């Protein structure tokens, strides 16, 4: 993983970490809206989240043989599933709290 405590990484650093040329990173930035670079003095800066996402793109394209369009679809599916999982977890927590409240209403001697 990138350096400890560092918030932003220059394109050259990310290029070395990921193992792709800077022009590839710039291209992917145009193809995947999820990559949100920050610019300071005309320099692209990437966050840890961006680097993790770029690693996922590289895996899909280089290791699994997806096209750009296919990688976009796969990422959209993954994000949709993650959102569904988050909603499910929230619902389960709410149900748990309701069950605890019901148990307390019934009392310790009745259950």
Secondary structure, DSSP 8 states (H G I E B T S, - for coil): ---TT---EEHHHHHHHHTS-HHHHHHHHHH-TT---EEETTEEEE-HHHHHHHHHHHIIIIIS---HHHHHHHHHHHHHHHHHHHHHHHHHHHHHHHHHHHHHHH-TT--
